[in-house]
Amino acid sequence: MYRTRYLVGLLTLAVAAFGAWFLWGLLQNPEDQPGLSIRVEFRDARGLRVGADVRYRGVTVGSVRSVAITEDGTKAFVDLLIESGAAAQARVNSTFWVVSPRFSGLTTGATGLDTLVRDSYVAFLTPQELGSALRPGSLIGGAEGPPPDLDPDVLQPLHH
């Protein structure tokens, strides 16, 4: 009877140790995660944090892996991981920007108000003329705001 309990306990301990080792390995190798890993250079990261969303047309398609500034403090480098299914939307001519609360003026109003209750996030948009696909590890220059011709209330016509 005691021998059976001892073996069951030993087996449980071995399975738990293997599970912990496996999870540790997953956490130590973020490059093994599926998706497109790119780096975006911004002049200002505006409160961006690790784990923040990356959104394409309002849909979360990835996350921020790291945020770092240069030694002279003039630039911020943000590492992004875009999910495999949305990686085809990120192109060389895509525009990446940090969404945070901004007041543009009396005529254009305020943008990014959803980040008053949530963290800032990175958004990107790809024009209809698709550029070449991004390679893993690409360095992209980020914009200070959304493209000037972006009107979120206007949708493209549906083609059947």
MARKEFI-451559 format. One record per residue (C-alpha): residue number from 1; x negated, y, z. Coordinates in Angstrom, 2 decimals, m for minus. Example, Ala and Ser with C-alpha at 12.3 -4.5 7.8 and 13.67 -1.06 7.14 Angstrom:
{num = 1, u = m12.30, v = m4.50, w = 7.80} $
{num = 2, u = m13.67, v = m1.06, w = 7.14} $
//
This chain:
{num = 1, u = 0.00, v = 0.00, w = 0.00} $
{num = 2, u = m2.75, v = 2.45, w = 0.95} $
{num = 3, u = m4.72, v = 1.46, w = m2.12} $
{num = 4, u = m1.81, v = 2.40, w = m4.41} $
{num = 5, u = m1.41, v = 5.79, w = m2.74} $
{num = 6, u = m5.13, v = 6.37, w = m3.01} $
{num = 7, u = m5.13, v = 5.54, w = m6.77} $
{num = 8, u = m2.07, v = 7.73, w = m7.45} $
{num = 9, u = m3.67, v = 10.62, w = m5.57} $
{num = 10, u = m6.95, v = 10.16, w = m7.40} $
{num = 11, u = m5.17, v = 10.03, w = m10.77} $
{num = 12, u = m3.18, v = 13.19, w = m9.93} $
{num = 13, u = m6.36, v = 15.00, w = m8.93} $
{num = 14, u = m8.10, v = 13.93, w = m12.16} $
{num = 15, u = m5.18, v = 15.14, w = m14.34} $
{num = 16, u = m5.07, v = 18.47, w = m12.49} $
{num = 17, u = m8.83, v = 18.94, w = m12.91} $
{num = 18, u = m8.63, v = 18.15, w = m16.63} $
{num = 19, u = m5.71, v = 20.60, w = m17.05} $
{num = 20, u = m7.63, v = 23.35, w = m15.27} $
{num = 21, u = m10.71, v = 22.70, w = m17.42} $
{num = 22, u = m8.59, v = 22.78, w = m20.60} $
{num = 23, u = m6.91, v = 26.09, w = m19.64} $
{num = 24, u = m10.26, v = 27.59, w = m18.71} $
{num = 25, u = m11.59, v = 26.68, w = m22.16} $
{num = 26, u = m8.61, v = 28.34, w = m23.86} $
{num = 27, u = m9.08, v = 31.53, w = m21.90} $
{num = 28, u = m12.82, v = 31.65, w = m22.57} $
{num = 29, u = m12.52, v = 31.38, w = m26.37} $
{num = 30, u = m10.10, v = 34.06, w = m27.58} $
{num = 31, u = m11.57, v = 33.69, w = m31.09} $
{num = 32, u = m9.92, v = 30.28, w = m31.27} $
{num = 33, u = m6.47, v = 31.85, w = m31.06} $
{num = 34, u = m4.65, v = 31.79, w = m34.40} $
{num = 35, u = m4.21, v = 35.11, w = m36.16} $
{num = 36, u = m6.14, v = 37.98, w = m37.67} $
{num = 37, u = m8.65, v = 39.71, w = m35.41} $
{num = 38, u = m9.52, v = 43.26, w = m36.49} $
{num = 39, u = m11.03, v = 46.41, w = m34.94} $
{num = 40, u = m9.50, v = 49.86, w = m35.34} $
{num = 41, u = m11.40, v = 53.08, w = m34.65} $
{num = 42, u = m9.42, v = 55.97, w = m33.15} $
{num = 43, u = m10.43, v = 59.43, w = m32.01} $
{num = 44, u = m8.16, v = 59.03, w = m28.99} $
{num = 45, u = m6.61, v = 55.83, w = m27.60} $
{num = 46, u = m3.87, v = 57.77, w = m25.70} $
{num = 47, u = m3.28, v = 55.47, w = m22.72} $
{num = 48, u = m3.57, v = 52.24, w = m24.67} $
{num = 49, u = m4.18, v = 49.16, w = m22.51} $
{num = 50, u = m5.29, v = 45.59, w = m23.03} $
{num = 51, u = m2.23, v = 43.44, w = m23.72} $
{num = 52, u = m0.23, v = 46.25, w = m25.33} $
{num = 53, u = 1.88, v = 45.41, w = m28.36} $
{num = 54, u = 0.94, v = 45.73, w = m32.00} $
{num = 55, u = 4.07, v = 46.46, w = m34.03} $
{num = 56, u = 4.90, v = 46.41, w = m37.70} $
{num = 57, u = 8.14, v = 48.25, w = m38.51} $
{num = 58, u = 9.19, v = 47.99, w = m34.87} $
{num = 59, u = 8.62, v = 44.23, w = m34.55} $
{num = 60, u = 5.91, v = 42.97, w = m32.20} $
{num = 61, u = 3.40, v = 41.08, w = m34.33} $
{num = 62, u = 0.31, v = 41.02, w = m32.13} $
{num = 63, u = m1.49, v = 42.40, w = m29.12} $
{num = 64, u = m4.39, v = 44.61, w = m28.08} $
{num = 65, u = m7.36, v = 42.47, w = m27.00} $
{num = 66, u = m9.74, v = 45.22, w = m25.84} $
{num = 67, u = m10.14, v = 48.98, w = m25.69} $
{num = 68, u = m13.61, v = 50.56, w = m25.47} $
{num = 69, u = m15.11, v = 53.99, w = m26.03} $
{num = 70, u = m18.45, v = 54.82, w = m27.57} $
{num = 71, u = m21.35, v = 55.97, w = m25.41} $
{num = 72, u = m20.90, v = 59.58, w = m26.46} $
{num = 73, u = m17.13, v = 59.37, w = m25.79} $
{num = 74, u = m16.04, v = 60.66, w = m29.19} $
{num = 75, u = m14.33, v = 57.48, w = m30.46} $
{num = 76, u = m12.34, v = 54.57, w = m29.14} $
{num = 77, u = m12.55, v = 51.08, w = m30.60} $
{num = 78, u = m9.47, v = 48.88, w = m30.23} $
{num = 79, u = m9.62, v = 45.15, w = m30.98} $
{num = 80, u = m6.31, v = 43.75, w = m32.21} $
{num = 81, u = m5.04, v = 40.23, w = m32.71} $
{num = 82, u = m2.26, v = 40.04, w = m35.30} $
{num = 83, u = m0.24, v = 36.83, w = m35.40} $
{num = 84, u = m0.74, v = 34.51, w = m38.35} $
{num = 85, u = 2.76, v = 35.10, w = m39.74} $
{num = 86, u = 2.28, v = 38.87, w = m39.90} $
{num = 87, u = m1.38, v = 38.92, w = m40.93} $
{num = 88, u = m0.37, v = 39.22, w = m44.59} $
{num = 89, u = 1.22, v = 42.62, w = m43.83} $
{num = 90, u = m2.06, v = 44.12, w = m42.59} $
{num = 91, u = m3.91, v = 45.37, w = m45.66} $
{num = 92, u = m6.87, v = 47.60, w = m46.41} $
{num = 93, u = m4.52, v = 50.53, w = m47.15} $
{num = 94, u = m2.40, v = 50.03, w = m43.99} $
{num = 95, u = m2.13, v = 52.95, w = m41.60} $
{num = 96, u = m2.69, v = 52.17, w = m37.90} $
{num = 97, u = m1.84, v = 54.67, w = m35.15} $
{num = 98, u = m1.25, v = 54.76, w = m31.39} $
{num = 99, u = 2.37, v = 55.43, w = m30.44} $
{num = 100, u = 2.66, v = 57.62, w = m27.37} $
{num = 101, u = 4.97, v = 60.51, w = m26.42} $
{num = 102, u = 4.30, v = 63.57, w = m28.62} $
{num = 103, u = 6.01, v = 66.86, w = m29.18} $
{num = 104, u = 5.33, v = 67.94, w = m32.74} $
{num = 105, u = 7.17, v = 71.23, w = m32.73} $
{num = 106, u = 10.63, v = 72.73, w = m32.78} $
{num = 107, u = 11.45, v = 71.59, w = m36.30} $
{num = 108, u = 10.21, v = 67.99, w = m36.15} $
{num = 109, u = 10.91, v = 67.27, w = m32.47} $
{num = 110, u = 9.47, v = 64.58, w = m30.24} $
{num = 111, u = 8.29, v = 61.09, w = m31.16} $
{num = 112, u = 7.25, v = 58.02, w = m29.23} $
{num = 113, u = 9.80, v = 58.59, w = m26.47} $
{num = 114, u = 10.19, v = 54.82, w = m25.93} $
{num = 115, u = 6.69, v = 54.86, w = m24.42} $
{num = 116, u = 7.86, v = 57.03, w = m21.53} $
{num = 117, u = 9.09, v = 53.87, w = m19.78} $
{num = 118, u = 6.71, v = 51.39, w = m21.44} $
{num = 119, u = 3.03, v = 51.43, w = m22.31} $
{num = 120, u = 1.67, v = 52.96, w = m25.47} $
{num = 121, u = 1.24, v = 50.56, w = m28.36} $
{num = 122, u = m0.37, v = 50.33, w = m31.79} $
{num = 123, u = 1.90, v = 50.54, w = m34.82} $
{num = 124, u = 0.97, v = 50.00, w = m38.42} $
{num = 125, u = 2.63, v = 50.42, w = m41.78} $
{num = 126, u = 1.63, v = 49.17, w = m45.20} $
{num = 127, u = 2.71, v = 51.08, w = m48.32} $
{num = 128, u = 4.54, v = 49.34, w = m51.15} $
{num = 129, u = 1.35, v = 49.29, w = m53.23} $
{num = 130, u = m0.39, v = 46.47, w = m51.39} $
{num = 131, u = m4.13, v = 46.74, w = m51.03} $
{num = 132, u = m6.44, v = 43.79, w = m50.62} $
{num = 133, u = m6.04, v = 41.55, w = m47.58} $
{num = 134, u = m8.06, v = 42.27, w = m44.45} $
{num = 135, u = m10.75, v = 39.83, w = m43.42} $
{num = 136, u = m11.19, v = 38.76, w = m39.79} $
{num = 137, u = m13.43, v = 41.23, w = m37.98} $
{num = 138, u = m12.66, v = 44.14, w = m40.35} $
{num = 139, u = m13.19, v = 47.70, w = m39.07} $
{num = 140, u = m10.33, v = 50.05, w = m39.98} $
{num = 141, u = m10.11, v = 53.79, w = m39.42} $
{num = 142, u = m7.03, v = 54.64, w = m37.37} $
{num = 143, u = m4.80, v = 57.66, w = m37.93} $
{num = 144, u = m3.83, v = 60.21, w = m35.31} $
{num = 145, u = m0.14, v = 59.72, w = m36.03} $
{num = 146, u = 2.29, v = 58.03, w = m38.38} $
{num = 147, u = 2.05, v = 58.74, w = m42.10} $
{num = 148, u = 3.65, v = 62.12, w = m42.89} $
{num = 149, u = 6.05, v = 60.60, w = m45.42} $
{num = 150, u = 7.37, v = 58.04, w = m42.91} $
{num = 151, u = 11.09, v = 58.45, w = m42.33} $
{num = 152, u = 12.27, v = 55.66, w = m40.02} $
{num = 153, u = 15.94, v = 56.33, w = m40.82} $
{num = 154, u = 15.53, v = 55.58, w = m44.51} $
{num = 155, u = 15.32, v = 51.93, w = m45.53} $
{num = 156, u = 14.18, v = 50.62, w = m48.86} $
{num = 157, u = 17.00, v = 49.34, w = m51.11} $
{num = 158, u = 17.65, v = 45.61, w = m50.95} $
{num = 159, u = 16.84, v = 43.57, w = m54.03} $
{num = 160, u = 18.86, v = 40.42, w = m54.60} $
//
